[in-house]
């Protein structure tokens, strides 16, 4: 019996859980990227990046603030909390590993970049460990 079955979950509940975390991971990763590139992250930057409305960004950032992932001040930049920075680093490392794996198995760079963005949110640690072995063996 797998660990997932022991916890009373199945592939459907895990996928629903992964979807729930996907937006948070994308946003904290984007905030970290924009801070690095521009020195600060503003709601308008996120709206442009994700091609969503400012209202969508405002609602999402409010949720992330409630979850302790970001800090905001009126008219100020969006910043990551320590917890948000950890999540951003973990998400970025997972993304890079998935991208490296896809490239290692011969997926074109353009397709690998698009696919990695979706796969990174739904891949288990066991699968990531296998990806890592394959990437290292090809280096």
matplotlib code that plots the C-alpha trace (Angstrom):
import matplotlib.pyplot as plt

x = [0.0, 1.4, 1.9, -0.9, -3.3, -2.3, -3.2, -6.6, -6.0, -6.0, -4.8, -7.9, -7.6, -3.9, -4.6, -7.2, -4.7, -2.0, -4.4, -5.1, -1.4, -0.6, -1.6, 0.3, 3.4, 3.2, 2.7, 5.5, 7.8, 6.8, 7.2, 10.7, 11.6, 10.2, 12.0, 15.3, 14.8, 13.2, 14.1, 10.4, 7.2, 3.9, 0.4, 0.5, 3.7, 1.9, -1.2, 1.0, 3.0, 0.0, -2.3, -5.0, -6.9, -5.6, -8.7, -7.6, -4.1, -5.5, -7.7, -4.9, -2.4, -4.9, -5.2, -1.5, -1.1, -3.7, -1.6, 1.5, 3.3, 3.5, 3.4, 1.8, 1.4, -1.0, 0.8, 3.9, 5.5, 4.6, 7.2, 7.7, 7.7, 10.4, 7.8, 7.0, 10.7, 11.1, 8.1, 9.4, 12.9, 11.3, 9.0, 11.9, 14.1, 11.2, 10.6, 14.3, 14.5, 11.4, 12.7, 16.1, 14.5, 12.3, 15.3, 17.3, 14.8, 14.7, 11.8, 12.3, 13.2, 10.1, 7.8, 9.8, 9.4, 5.6, 5.2, 7.4, 5.2, 2.3, 4.1, 6.1, 2.9, 1.7, 4.8, 5.6, 8.9, 9.4, 9.1, 11.3, 14.0, 13.8, 14.0, 17.1, 18.8, 18.2, 19.4, 22.5, 23.3, 23.2, 25.4]
y = [0.0, 3.4, 6.3, 8.2, 5.3, 5.1, 8.7, 8.1, 10.1, 9.2, 10.7, 12.9, 14.5, 15.0, 16.8, 19.0, 19.9, 20.6, 22.9, 24.8, 25.5, 26.3, 29.9, 30.6, 29.0, 30.9, 34.2, 33.9, 32.8, 35.8, 38.2, 36.9, 37.2, 40.7, 41.8, 40.5, 42.0, 45.4, 45.8, 45.8, 44.1, 45.9, 44.6, 46.1, 44.1, 40.8, 41.8, 42.2, 39.1, 36.8, 38.7, 39.1, 42.1, 44.3, 43.1, 39.5, 40.3, 42.3, 39.4, 36.8, 39.0, 39.5, 35.7, 35.2, 37.9, 36.0, 32.8, 34.6, 34.5, 38.2, 41.6, 44.7, 48.3, 50.8, 52.1, 50.1, 47.2, 43.5, 41.7, 38.1, 37.0, 34.5, 31.7, 33.2, 33.3, 29.6, 28.6, 30.7, 28.9, 25.5, 26.2, 27.6, 24.5, 22.2, 24.1, 24.0, 20.3, 19.5, 21.8, 20.1, 16.7, 17.5, 18.9, 15.8, 13.5, 15.5, 17.9, 21.1, 24.1, 26.0, 23.1, 22.2, 25.7, 25.6, 22.1, 22.6, 25.4, 23.0, 19.8, 21.5, 21.9, 18.2, 16.1, 14.1, 14.1, 10.5, 11.5, 14.5, 12.2, 10.0, 13.1, 14.2, 10.8, 11.0, 14.6, 13.8, 10.7, 12.8, 15.6]
z = [0.0, -1.0, 1.4, -0.3, 0.2, 3.9, 4.3, 2.8, -0.3, -3.9, -7.2, -7.4, -4.0, -4.5, -7.8, -6.2, -3.5, -6.1, -8.0, -4.8, -4.2, -7.9, -7.8, -4.6, -6.0, -9.3, -7.5, -5.0, -7.8, -9.8, -6.9, -6.3, -10.0, -10.3, -7.2, -8.6, -12.0, -11.1, -7.4, -6.4, -7.4, -7.8, -8.6, -12.1, -12.8, -11.8, -13.8, -16.9, -16.3, -15.7, -18.2, -15.6, -14.2, -11.4, -9.4, -9.8, -8.6, -5.6, -4.5, -5.0, -3.1, -0.2, 0.0, 0.0, 2.7, 4.8, 4.3, 5.5, 2.1, 1.2, 2.9, 1.4, 2.3, 0.5, -2.6, -1.6, -3.3, -2.7, -0.7, 0.3, 3.9, 5.0, 4.4, 0.9, 0.0, 1.0, -1.1, -4.1, -3.8, -3.6, -6.6, -8.6, -7.9, -8.8, -12.0, -13.0, -12.3, -14.4, -17.2, -17.1, -17.2, -20.2, -22.0, -21.1, -22.7, -25.9, -25.6, -27.5, -25.3, -26.2, -25.4, -22.3, -20.9, -21.3, -20.1, -17.1, -15.9, -15.5, -14.5, -11.7, -9.6, -9.9, -9.6, -6.5, -4.6, -5.7, -9.3, -8.8, -7.3, -10.4, -12.7, -10.8, -11.3, -15.0, -15.3, -13.3, -15.4, -18.6, -17.2]

ax = plt.figure().add_subplot(projection="3d")
ax.plot(x, y, z, "-o")
ax.set_aspect("equal")
plt.show()
